[in-house]
Amino acid sequence: MDINQKLLKYVSIICGTLITIGSLLFIYGYFVSGLPAVTAIGIGLVMGATFIFIMGIFLVATEESFVSKKEQRTNLY
């Protein structure tokens, strides 16, 4: 359980940082400079961070599922 909390903490810190940087790049590229390359990089960073966060939650959820099933099996015997 301790590993799951650490994983969620690190994933949320990394993804929060990437989403912030991506949002700033998107705003800068779209509103300030008008450069489509900077806008695309910002959108890519935000989407990548979201994907990483979803995968991190999925890994924690599947591990919890396997651990709880294993505990249920050991309690039966």
Protein Blocks (a to p, Z undefined) as FASTA:
>chain_A
ZZmmmmmmmmmmmmmmmmmmmmmmmmmmmmmnopaklmmmmmmmmmmmmmmmmmmmmmmm
mmmmmmmmmmmmmmmZZ
